[in-house]
Amino acid sequence: MKSAFPSGDEPYKIAILLLEQFAMIAFSSTVEPLREANWVAGRRIYEWTVVSHDGNPVRASNGLMLEVNAPIKDVDLSAIVIVCSSFNPHLYTTQPVLAWLRRQARRGAMIGGVETGAYILARAGLLDGHRATIHWENATSFVEEFPQVELTNGIFEIDRRRFSASGASAAMDMMLCMISEQAGQKVASGVADEFVYNRIRRSEAPQRLPVADRLSTRNPRLRRLLSFLEKRLAEAIDVGEMAVVEEISEREVQRLFRVHLGTSPKAYHRRLRLQRAQDLLRQTDMPVSEVASSCGFGSGADFSRAYRREFARRPSDDCGVVYLLDR
């Protein structure tokens, strides 16, 4: 993989933009490798400025407040800009933030995001036609809202002048990749050693364990069936189709799910589709009817009944995405 991280005169100047409810662990995984790289190399390879939209302290998702160095208006140009955000990024995607990011891009900065930072970049139109990644919980809604972005399941992505990391540990891998290319593999390995980080992952490493591993099942037939269902959340799958795929009887399909998971194949798959529906309702402004259809429910009434049984609430109770772009 050929990276586009800038090379040239040190120190490299980096601006890290914190948005409200940013994940402290993701921020630490972004900035601490820079500090450690300077120490390992014995010279100042990186200089960074932590900014907020107005220069005021920013509250992290754990409730702690973090002081910043400056407001975005005071940062004219950085070689690299990193957006660090987490929960509800749509609530903090303001017009001043978008305008500042676009201005940095026009001036040649390499721009990236950590965890849900890709959402901010996509809202600014900076990821159109690029590969990107985002935390797996936000992937479904991201694809619906930004079809012009090539979303991957990798832990991080670097595509021309854009980059993104899907979470905290992924940010560590991405920063080590950057350090390797700008300061050399010896420095990157030294940083990893200091953090007792004994395996630097490649960008294409998957974000999550396979569903069968998450459920701690080793039965090969059930593992294949679980993978089959997880890839088909836009349609209702009956037991007959599953039996054909695995070339076993419908009774055996039922037995596998009952013995290993304590549920029926139909109930298991319906739960997956309802969880996807809940993500869409909470993270996008898609109408309930459209969400129902995209998750394989033939009618709004069927969807509402299933949703209430699963979550003890109506689908409309989970709607309410509000875009505050004019703050």
N, C-alpha and C positions, 0 to 999 in steps of 0.2 A: 504494500500500500504506500503510495507516494503522498506525503503530507504537504500541506500548504502553510504550515506554521512558519512565520517569518524568520529569516536568518539575517545576520549582519552584525552591526555594532551592538555590543552590550553596554549598559543593561537594557533588557527588553522592558518596555513600559506597558503595564497591564492595568486596566480599569475593571474592577469587579463591582457590578451593580447589584445591590441587595433590594429585593422587593419584600413587602410585608408578608409574614408567615414563611419566610425562607427556612429551609432545613439547616440547622446549625451544623449537623454532621456533614452535609454536602458542601457547605461553605468551607469547613475545616479541611475536607479532602481536596479542595481546590487551592486554598492559600498555603497550607502547611507544606506541601511539596515544594513550593517556590522558596519558602524560607529555608528548608532543609537543603535544597539544591545550592543555595548560596553558601551554606556552611560546609557542605561536602566538597564543593569546588574551591573553597577558599577565596572566592571573589564574588562581587555583586553581579550575578547574571540577570537577576530580575529585580525590578522595582514595581510596586503595586500601590494603587490608590483604591480605597473602598468608598463607594459613593451611594447615595440614595437620591430619589427624585428631587428632594428639597433640602438635603443636607442634614436633616434631623435623624436621630437614632431610629433604628428599624427593629421591630419586634419579630423574633424568630418564632417558629411553630411551637417551640417548647416554652414560650412565654418570656424568655430573656430578651433584654434590649441590648442592641449592639451599637456603639458609637461608630460613625463613619468619618471619613476625612474631608468630604466635600459634597456639595450638590452636583448634579450632572452638568449644570450650566457652566461650572468652573473647569470642566475637563474638556479641553479643546480637541485633542487627538491622542489616541493611544494605539500602539501597534496591535494590541489584542484587547478585546472587550469580552467580558464573561458575565452573563446574566444568571443570577442565582435566585431561584424561586422554588415554591413548593405548592402548598395547598391553595386552591382557588386562584390560579394565576389570572383568570379573566377579570377578577375584581380589582387588580392593580395594574392592568394594562392601560395606562393613561396616554392621552395624546402627546404630552411632553416627552414621555419615555420613548414612545414610538418614533417621534420626530428626531430625538437625540440619537437613537440607534441608526436610523436611516442616514443621518448626517455623518456619523462615524463610518458607516459603510461606504458612502460616497467618497470619503477622504482616504479610503484604502485600508481601514482597520480590518483585521480578521475577527469575526464576531461569532460567539458561541453561547450556549446555554447549558445549565446543569439542572438535572431532575426535570422540572417542568419549564425550564428556560426556553426550550424549543417552541413552546406555545407562544411566548412573547415574540420571538423572532419571526414565527409564522404570521402573527398578527401584523407585524411590520412589513410583511411581504418579502422578507429577506431569505426565506427558504424555498421559494418557488423554484421548482426544477432541481432541487438538491436532495440528497439523501440526508435523513435526520433520524434521531431516535428520541424517545421520551419515556418516562416511567411507565411501566406496563399498565398501571391502573388508569392512565390517561390515554392509552393508545387508541381505544375504540372511538372515543369522542374526537380525538385528534384527526383520525382518518376521515370521519364524517365531515368535519369542518374545513379541513385543508387537503382536499384531494390532489392539489397540485404539488404537494410535498411527497417525496418517496420515503415513507416511513419504514424503518427496518426494526427488527427485534434485537439488534446488537446492543452491547452495553454502551458503546460510544460510536460516533461516526465523525469522520473528517472528510469533507467534500469541498474541494477548492478553498474558498475563503470563509467557509462556515463549518462549525463543529458543534457537537452536542453530546452530553452524557446523560444516561438514564437514571442515575442515582448516586448515592454517596460513594460506594466502593468503585463504581464505574468512573466517577470523577477522578479518583486516585489513579486508576489505570490510564485514563486519558492524559492527565498531567504528567505521568511518568513517560508516556509516549512523546509528549511535547518536549520534555527535558532531554530525552534521549536524542532527539533530532537536533535540538539547539545546543546542547552542552555535551553530548556524547553518551554512549551507553554506560560507560564507567560511572559517570555522575548519577545517571538514573538508577543504576543498580545499587549505588551507595545510598541513595535516598530510600529505596525499597528496603534495604537492609536495616537502616536506622529505624524504620517503622515496623520492623519484623513482618514485612510484607513479602512472603517468599514465593509468590507466583504472579508475575505481571501478565495479565490476560490480554489477548488480542481483541480488536474491536468487534469482531463477529461472534464472540462468545455470547450465548443466550442469556437473557436477563433472569429467567426463572428455571427452576427444575422442571423436567417433564411432569405432566399431571400425574402419571402413575407413581413417580417418585414422591411427589407431594402427598399422595395418599398412602404411601408405604406399601404398595402392592407389587409383588414380583411375578405374579401370574402372567406369562407372556401373552396369552389370548386377551385377558382383560386389559393389559397395557395397550394393546393395539386398538381395542374397542374404545377405550377412553380417549386416545389420541384422535380417532375417527370422529367421535362426538364433539370434541373441543374445536375441531376445525369446521364444524357445521352448526353454527349457532343461529344462522339465518333461516333455518327450516326445522320443522318437526320431523324427527327420524323415528320410524317404528321399529319394533324388535325384528320384524322380518328382514328389513334392510340390513340390520346389524348381523343377523345370522348369515345372510348371503355373503357379506364382506368377509366374514371370518370362516365361512364354510363349515358351520356347525348348526345344530338345531336351535330353534327358538327357545326350547326348554333349557338348553345349556346356557344360552345367553342370560336368561332369567336367573339361573342358578349361580352363575359367576357373580352377578351384581348382588344377589341376596347374601351369598356366603362371604364375599370379600368386602362389600360396602354397606350391607345392611339396608339396601333400598332397591327399588326396581330400576331398570334401564330408563324407562319413560320418566320417572320422577327425577332421576339424576340429571338427565338431559334438560328437562324443563327448568330445574334449578339453575343450571348453567345459563340458559337463555334469559331467565328472569334477572340473574345477576348482571348480565350484559345490558339488559333493558334499564336496570337501575342506574348503571354507570352513564348511559346515554341521557336519561332524564336529568340526572344531577349535573352533568358536565357539558351539555349542549342545550340549544333552544329548539330541538326537534319537537314537533307536536306529538302528543301521546299516541295518536293513530299511526303516525309514521314509525315511531319506536316499536309499536306492537307488530307492525308488518315486517320490519327489518329483523325482528327476533323470532319470526316464524309463527306468529299467532294469527289465525284466520279472521278473527273479529275483535273489535275493541272490548266487547262484553266478556269474551273468553279471557282476554288479556287482563282485564280489571279483576275478574274473579281470582285468577291464578296469582296475580300480584298481591292481592289482599291476603290470600291464604299464606303466601310465602313470607311477606314482610309486615303483615298486620297494619297496613296503610294503603291508601289509594295511590295509583300512579301519579295523579295530580299533586299529591302531597310532596313528591320528590322533584317537582318542577320548580322553576324559579331562578334560572341563571340570569343574572343581571350584568350587563356590560357597562362599566363606568368609564367610558372613553373620554368624557368631556371634563373630568375633574381637573 
